[in-house]
Amino acid sequence: MGTSPKRTRFMQLLMLPLHTDRPKLLAVIGLFLLVAVSDPGISSDSIDRVVAVVNQDIITESELRHEVMQTQRELRAKGQPIPPIAGLKVNLLESMIVHLIQIQRAEFLNITVADEMVMGVVNNIAQNNQLSLTQLQIEIERDGLSFGEYIEDIRDQIAIRRLVDQEVARQITVTDQEIDEFLIQYPDTISKRPTELDLSHILIAVPADATEEDIASRENRTRVIQDEISGGLAFSDAAMLYSDSPDGAEGGRLGWRLNADLPTQFVKAVSELEVGMVSSVIRSPRGFHIVQLLNRRGGEENLVEQSRVRHIVLVPNVVSGEAQIRVRLERIRQRILAGAPFSEMATLHSQDQQSRVKGGDLGWLSPGDSDGEFEKVASELAVGEVSTVFQTGAGFHLVQLDARRTRNMSGRIKRSQARQQVRTRKVNEKYEEWLGELRDIAYIEYRVALDDL
């Protein structure tokens, strides 16, 4: 959220109260231009026309021109048509005004983004594109944007995201009634994962030229094996002893397969089975089979790995800045590593009022229940391990992983997806309303007619 030297020079002249009368403001600008023209160190080409004044800040013609060129480059790279230049300028100027208003609001609320968080996001972008940081910088600058500008753009995006979260998203609630109504109105909008089955099988092969007597004998042999399994013989042991399939030596394990990739007879045979159960005898062109259902996922059933975590969170304020908070949390971490119970440290120090009374316990968390960075850190911990200090939009954290488990969360996931869709719609509606109010109270003055841009 930095300011260019040229912008700073204009801002020093424009830092007048919003009630300053227009003639006085124009006089100051006129005086500056007179001085600029009479200054032999300033060429006429260096005088940058002010396109719009936005509260205490300005947007210059060169900045608008830069945005236009950047947008045109991006559209060409994507093979998309470039709109008429006049309309593009008007739309981009409005976007720049809205962006600037939000950045100003974030600065007013002292929303800051540490360098470590910005570079963490930049590093993630590089890794996701399988690039080193140097290679990412080369790609960015090849597109006509300096790497410094790119980093500051990332900082602005994070700041605006925090601003919207603080002023809009946190005010949104979704009731159970709204979820019920959504599921009734849009029953097919909740995505279902393809059904997968984890199976083991035993094959008693039947040659193509087998006689009826031979076929009956092999079927009877299959049923005897099924009885042995029912009597306590492990399915994997039975597969190694009797199966004619090459995977018999590995206990008959087929592994995870999509329903669509399995023989129809197998899918039908296990459709009513509980995990661990064994099918009846199945006839196929290859012979006779027995199938064991080891696990099932997808479809209406969603097996989710949950994490039981505790955390300690501290939030920077005017008294304790980010550096002090980091040092304080690191000291707490060292005490925990030295043997102090995490739960006691959470009760004593955490600023999360709801979890601190439970020793920082957040309960069982499913994917998507927590902030992306929080979830990423927790997912990389071993049971009992304490994280290093890290930052999210809520503050600075320490996390301890207490346990992991796998649960069928189909019902909860369905409602969770519905809740997220309802929430997203309400946040978007509220955001547009909030942004309109923010724009209405802002001082915005166009210095150039939109037709002359």
N, C-alpha and C positions, 0 to 999 in steps of 0.2 A: 504494500500500500504506500509506495514511495511517490515522490513528486519530482518531475523533471526540473532542471534549472530554469528553463523558459517558463514553465508553469509557476514556479516559485516566484519569479520576478513579477508576473502578472498578479499573483495572489497577494503579494505585499501591497500592491496598489488597490486591490479589490477587497481587502479585509476591513470593510466598512460595515456598520450595523445594517440590518436588513431594512430598517426604516429610513436610511439615508435617501434623500430625495434624488430623483433621476438627474436633474441638471448638474448637481454637484458631482455625481458619479461620472457623468459624461465629461465634465470639466477635467477631472483627474485623469481619465483615459486620454483626453485630448492633449493634456500637458505631457503625459508620458510619450505619446506619439511625436509631439513636437521635439522633445528632447532626443528621442530616438533618431529622428530624421537629421537633427543638427549634429549628432554625434558622429564624427568621421569614422569611428571604430565599428559602426553598425551600418551594414549595407541595406539597401531597400529590399533585397531578397530575404533578409533575415527577419523582417517584420512579419509576424504570423498573425493572420486575421483571427479574431475571436468569433467563433460560431455561436456559442451559447454560454451563458452564465448559469451555474447551478449552485445555489447557495453561495458559499465562500470560494467555490472552485470554478474553473472554466474548461471549456472544450475548444481546442483550436482547430483551424482548418487543416493543418498538417496532420494532426491526430486523426481527424475524420478521413483524410486522404489515405493515411496508413491503414486504417480499418477497412476501407474500400478495397485497397490493393490486396490485403491479406485475404479478405473474403473471396475475391475473384480468383486468387491462386488456389484456395481450397476447393472452390466449385469446379475449377478446371481439372484439378487432380482427381476429383470424384467423377468426372465426366458429366457433370450436371450443367444445365443451361444457366447462363449468367443473366439476371434480370436487367432491365433498363437502368442506366446509371443514376438517373434522377430519383427514381423510386428507391433504389438501393441506398443512396445517400440518406434519404429521409428516414428509412427504417433503421439504418445503422446509427444515425444520430440519436434516435429515440432509445435504442438499446444502450448506447453509451450514457445517456442521461439517467436511465433507470439503474444502470450498474453503478454510476457515480453516487447516486442518492443512497444506495444500499451500503456502499463503502463508507460514506460519510456517517451513516447511522451506526455502523459497526465501530467506527473510531469514537463516536460520541459515547457509546456504551463500553468503551475500553476493551473491546474484543480484539485480542492480539493472537497472532499465530507464530509460534516459535520456529526458528530456523530448522531445528531438528525434525519437527513435524513436516515442514515443507519438503525437506530433502528426503524424508522417509517416503513421502508420496511420489516424488520424482524417481527415486530408486525403484519403487514398485512398478511404476510405468515402464521403466527401462527393462526390468525383469520380465514383465508380462509380454513385452515385445521382443524378448530374447536379445536385448542389446546391453552393452556396457554403458556406463554413464557418459563416457566420451563419445561412443557411437550415437547415443541419443542426442547429445549436444550437436553433433555434426548434422543429424537429420533435421533438427529444429532449425538450425541456421541455414540449411539448404532451402528451407521453406520461407526464408526471408525474415525470420524473427530471431532477435538476439536471445541467447540462452538466459541472460539476466532478466529480460522482459518475460520470458517463458516462466521463470521461477516466480516472479512477482505476480503473474497471472494466476499461478497455482495458489499462491498465498491469498490472493483476493477471493478465489473460488472457495477456499476453506473458510475464510472469514465470513463470506455471505452464507455459506451453509450453516455455520454456527449461529449467525444472526437469525436466519429463518427458523432454525430449530428453537432458539430461545424465545422469539416473539410470535411464532405461528404454531409450529408443530407441537410444542409442549402444551398448548392450550386446547388441543383437539382430543376429544374422547369419543370412543365408539361403544355403544351399548349392546348388550346381548340381543335386544329386540332388533336393532339395525342389522346385526349379523343374521338373525333368523329370517328377516325380510329379504336380505340379499340372496341367501341360499334358496329361498322359495322363488324369487324373481329370476335368478340366474343359476339354475341348478347345474348347467354344463360348463360354466366358466372356470371352475376349479380344476386345475390340471391334474391328471392321473399319470403316474409313472407306468411304463410298460411292466407287465408282470414278469418276474424272473423266478425260476425254481432252481434250488440246489439239490441235486439228486444223486443217488447211487443206484446201480442196477446189477442184476445178475442175468446172464443170458445162457439158456440151454439151447444150443443151435440145432436146427432141423435141416438136414440136407434137402436139396431141391427134389431129389429122386427118392425120398423116404417113403416107405410103405405106410399104410394106415396103421399097421401094428407098431411100427417103429415110432410114428408120431404119437400114438397113445402112450407108449412106454416113456418117451421123453417128457410128455405132459405130466405123467405120474411122478417121474423123478423130480420135476420142478415143484410139485405139491409137497413131496417129502422134504425137500429143502426148505420150503416155506414153513412146514411144521417144526423143523429144527430151529428155525429163527424164532418162531413163536415160543419154543421151549427154552430159549435163552441163548442160543448161539448168536454171537455178534454178526450183524449183517456184513461188515467188512471181512470178517473171517470166512463167512459162507461164500462170499464173492471170490476170495483167494483160493478156496478149496474147490469150488464147483464151476465158476463162470467160464464160459467159452469165449468171452469177450477179451480183447487185449488189455482193457483197463481192469480186468479182474485181479491182476497182480498188485494193483494199487487200491484194492478194496472196493472196486467197482465205481469209484467216484467219477461222476460226470462233470461236477462243478456247476457254477452258475450258468444257466442258459435261459434265454428269452423263450417265452411260450411258443412264439412263432418259429423258433429254431428246433423245437422238440417234436417227436412223433405225436400225432394227435392222440394215439392210444395212451401214451404216457400222461399227457396233460389231463385227459378225461379220468384216468385211473386215480390220480392224486388229488383231483379237484375237491373231494370231500374229506381228505385226510388232514389230521393235525400233524404238526411238525414232529418228526421222529417215528411216525407210523409207517407200516409196510403195506403195499398194495396187494390186491389179489393177483392171481396169475394172469398175465397179459399175452395174447397171441399176436404175433406179427409175421410178416413174410420171412423173417430171419429165424424165427423159432419162438420159444416161450421166455417171458421175462418176469422178474419180480423187481419192483421199484420201491426204494425208500425215500421219503420226503425229508430232507435234512433241514431245509429252510425255505422260506418264501418271502419275497419282497415286491414292492410296486403294486400297481392296480389300486384296489381299495385298501390294501394293507401297506403301511409305510413304516418300515423299521428304522428307527432313528437312534443314533448314539447321543446320549445325554451326558452332560458333565455336571457334577456337584461341586460348586466353587464357593469360596469365601473371598471377600475383597476388603481392602482399605482404600478409601478415596479421600483425597485432600484437594481443595479448590483454591487456586490463587485469588488474592484480594489485594486491596490497596496497602495492607500492612505487610503481607507475605507474598512476594512475587514468585514467579515460576522457579527461579534458581533456589530460593529458600525452601520452597515446597519439595523440590527434588532432594535436597540435602536432608530435610527432615524425614522423608520417606525412606531414604537410603539408611539412615540411622535405625529406623524401625525395622527395616529388613535385616540388618546385621544382628539386632537383638533376637529376631525370630530364628535366624540361622544358628545363633548361639544357644537356642533352647527355649526361648520364650514362646508360649502357645500363641498361634496366630489369632485365635478367637479372642484372647485377652487383649492383644494389641489392637484388634479391630474395635473392641468395646471401648477402649481407652481413647483411641485416636481418630477413628473413621468419622467423616462428616456426612455419611449416608445414614440418616436418622432411622430409616426403616430396618436396615440390616445390622446396624451396630448393636442393637439390643439382642440380636441372635448371633453375636460373635462374628459378624460380617457374612453370615450364611445367606446366599442368594437362592438356595434350593437347586432343583434340577433344571438345567438350562438346555433347551433344544437349539439346533442351528437356527439363527435368525432372531433369537430372543434378546440378544445383546448387541452393542455397538460392534461394527466390523473389526476394529482393531482389538477390542476386548476379547471377542470370540477367537480371533487368530492367535492371540497370546495364550489363552486358556487351552486351545486345541493342541498346542505344541508342548504343554507341560506333561511330565510324568506324574502319576498319582503320588501326592505328598509333597511335590515340588513347589517352591515359591518363585514367582516370576521376578524379573528385574523391574525397576520403576519404569512405567510407560504412561503415555498421555492419550486421552480421548477427549471428545467434546465436553465431557462431564467433569474433567479434571485429571489429576494424576493418580495412578493406581498401583497397588500391589495385589496380586492374585495368588491364591493357593488352590490347587486341584485336590479335592478330597476323594472323589471316586468317579467312575464311568460306568454306564450301563446302556443296554440296547432295549428299546421299548417299541411296541406297535402303537404309533401315534396317529393312526389314520383319521380318527374322529377329531382329535385336537388339531391336527395339521389342516384339515378341511376348514375348520372354523378359523384357524389362524390365518390361512390364505384369504378367507372371506373378510376377516377383520382388516388385513393389510390393504385389500382393495378398497374397502369402504373408507379407511383412514386416508389412503392416498387421494381419493376423490375429494374428501373434506379438506385435506391440507391444501390441495391445489386451488379449491374454491376460496378458502380463507386467505391464501397467499395473494391471489389476484385482488381481493378486497383490501388487504393490508397494504399492498404495493400501491394501489390507487390512492389510499389515504396518505401514504408517505409522499407520493408525488403531489397531491393536492396542497399539502402544507409547505412544500419546498418552494424556494424562490427560483424560478426558471425564467430566463429572459433570452429570447432568440435575437442574436445580433445581426443575423443574416436571414433574409426572407427565404423560406423553404424552397421557393421556386428558383432562387439564385444560388443554391448550393452547388 
